[in-house]
Amino acid sequence: MKSSNIILGLVAGLAVGATIGVLLAPDKGSKTRKKIISKTKETKDKLKGGFDELLDTVSERYDTLKRQGEELLHKEKEDIKEKVKKAS
C-alpha cells in the first residue's frame, strides 16, 4: 500500500506541476485552456493506468494467498485424517 501512495503522490505532483507550467506559459487564453484540458486528460489516463496496475497487483497477491491457504488447509486435513487412522 505504501508504494501505491508514492505513485499516486508522484502522479498528482506531475499533474499540479504541468498545470502550473501551462498557466505560466505566455500563450493566449484559448491556447492555455486547450493545453489544460489536454494535460488533464493525460493525467486522468495516467492515474487510471496506475490504479489499474495497483488493482492487478492486489488481485494477484490475493489469488496467491488464497491458493496458498487452500493448499495449507488441504494438507492439514490430510494430516488430521492420517492421525485419526493411526489412532483407530
Stockholm file with secondary structure:
# STOCKHOLM 1.0

chainA/1-88         MKSSNIILGLVAGLAVGATIGVLLAPDKGSKTRKKIISKTKETKDKLKGGFDELLDTVSERYDTLKRQGEELLHKEKEDIKEKVKKAS
#=GR chainA/1-88 SS CHHHHHHHHHHHHHHHHHHHHHHHSCCCHHHHHHHHHHHHHHHHHHHHHHHHHHHHHHHHHHHHHHHHHHHHHHHHHHHHHHHHHHHC
#=GC SS_cons        CHHHHHHHHHHHHHHHHHHHHHHHSCCCHHHHHHHHHHHHHHHHHHHHHHHHHHHHHHHHHHHHHHHHHHHHHHHHHHHHHHHHHHHC
//
